[in-house]
Amino acid sequence: MISYHYLALNREGRKIKGIIEANSSKEAFAQLRPRGLTIISLKKKHGLSSFSRGNSTHPGKLFVFQVKNKEIIIFLRQFATLIIGGLPIIQALDVMIRQTNHAVLKEGIVQVRKDVEAGMPLSEAMAKHPKIFSSFIHNMVKAGEAGGVLNIVLTRLTGYLESMENITQRVKAALRYPVFVMLMAFGLIGALVFLVLPEMQSLFQD
């Protein structure tokens, strides 16, 4: 049997630390989850992590590029899948760091992971990056932490954001044609004012 130190959130959103005996980290997860705990980290008692922490490097100072809603939705969907699958929050963030290609989003996840590992709730860590995670997102995550249903909240949050993004894209598509027509109309009016009318004026003067 191996002794593991664990850090988790209970159903009230409070942090709980403890030690559990198990043959593997997977078995330790299986013992803790029925207690209604959301695992943040799990380490062998001698201090070595029972899972890979990831080797992402700091990309250095970044220019401020906006992270598109689509990128955030993809991150949340995949992150929710990992949490539902039983991975602790830190391990799930490690996976997302490796899988994310968007530089600004990747750096944000790296910073969130560091804060969570230091003991900060996921919602508070996300709130430090408002250009990536909106107040709506981190408030929903906070509610999930408080209720001990982070996995369910993440799934519903992703579905809601996807629906809103689809509606936004449809509205934009619907507006493109009227805008095109208006531009054509202004173009025709401009041509009449600056090209046709001067020609007609000179014709009448002659």
N, C-alpha and C positions, 0 to 999 in steps of 0.2 A: 504493500500500500504506500502511496505517496501523499505527503501532506501539502495542501495548497492554501495559500493566502488568497482570499477573495474580497473584492470590493463590489457592492451591489446596491441597488435602490429597491426599497420595499414598496408595497402598494400605496403607502402614504407619501412616497417620494423622498424618504429619508435614506441617508447613506448608512450602509451596514458593512462592517468589516468582520471577518472571521476566518477560521481555519477548518478545512474539510479534508477527510481522508478518502482517497479514491485510487483506483488502479491507473486512471488516465484522466486527462483534462476533459475528455468527452463524458466520462462517467461522472466527473465532478459537476459538469453542467446539468446532467440528467438528475442529479440529486438536488440541486439548488432550484431548478426551474419550478418544480411543484410547490415550492414554498412561496411562490408569487414574487420572486426576485428577478430584477433585470440586471444581469451581470455586466459590470463595467470592466473589470479586469480579473485575471486569474493567474497567479504565479506560484511556482514551486516554492516551498518554504525556504529553501536555501538561497532564493533571490533571483534565480534564472527564470525567465518567462517560459511558460509552458506552450507558448505559441510565438510565431515570428512577429516581431515588432515592425517589420518593414524597413527598407533601407532607402527611403526617399531622401533625396538631397534637397537642400534649400536652394531654390532657383535664383536667389538673389533679389535685389530690388526690382520691383516690377512697375511698369507703367500701368496706369489705371485703365484697364479694359473692362467694359461691362460684361458681366456674365449673363448670357441669354437665358430666358425662362426655360427653354428646351433643355439646356445643360443641367440646370438645377433639378428639373423634373426627372431626368435620367438618373442623376445622383440619388435623389430621394427614393426612387423606385427600386434601384439596386440595393441601396442601404437598407430599406425596409425588408427586402427579400432575405438579406443576410441576418437581420435581427430575428425575423420570423423563423429562420432556420436554426436559431439557437446560439449564434455567435455573440460573444460579449461585444459591447459597444466599441471598445478600443480595437479589438481584432477586426471588426467590421470596417472601421475607419481605415485600418491598415490596408485592407483589401481595396477599398475605394481609392486610396492614395495611389496604389499601383495601377489601377484601371483608368484613372482620370487623366485625360490628355490636356484639358484646358488649363493653362498655366495659372491663372488667377484663382480659379476654383480649387485647383490642386493645392496651392499655397494656403488657401483658406481652410481646407480640410486638415492640412498638416498642423496649422495653428489650433484648430478645434481639438484635434487629438491630443496635443500637448497639454491643453487646459483641462481636458477630461481626465487625463492621466494624473494631473496634479490635484485632482479631487473636485473640479468644478463640474456642476451638472451640464449635460449636453446642451440644454436650452440656453443657459447663460453663456456657454462657449460660442454658440451660434450667434447670440445677440451681439457679440463683439465684432461681428462682420456684417453690418446692415446692408452693404452693397451686394452681398451674396445671398444672405438669408433675411428675408423681410421680417417685420415684426409679427406678421400673421403666422409665418412658419415657426419662429421660435416660441411664440405663445402657444401654438398647437402642440409643439414638442413638450413644452412645460406642462401642459395639461395632461399629456400622455404619461409623463414622469410621475406627476402627482397621483394619478389614478392607477399606476402600475400597469398601464395598457399601452405602452409606447409602440409596440408592434402594430396594434390595431390602428392607432392614431396615424402612424406613418403611412399605412396602407390607404386609409381614407383621405389623408392629406394629399397624397400623390394623385389619387383618382380625381379629387376636386380640382387640383391645379391643372391636370391634363384636360379636364372638361373646360375650364376657363380659357386655357390656351387655344383649344379648338374653336371656341366661340370667337375669341379675338382674331384668329386667322380668318375665319369665315367673314367677319365684319370687314376686315381689311380687304379681303378679296371682293366683297360686294361694293366697297367704296372705290375700288380702282377704276371701274368702268365709268362712273359719273365724273370722276376727276379727269379721266382721259378726255371725255366729251367736253368738259369745261375748258380744258387746255386747248383743245382743237378750236372751240368757239372763240376763245381769246386770240388765238393765232389768226383766225380768219378776220376778226375785227381789226386786229393790228395791221393785217395786210391791206384791208380796205382803207384804213385811215392813212397809212404811210405810203402805199403804193398806188392803189386805184384812184382814190380821190385826188391826189396831186396831178395825176395824168388827165383826169376828167376836167380839173380846173384849168389846166394849161390848154386843153382842147377848146373849152368855151371861150377862153381869152383870145385864142387865135381866130 
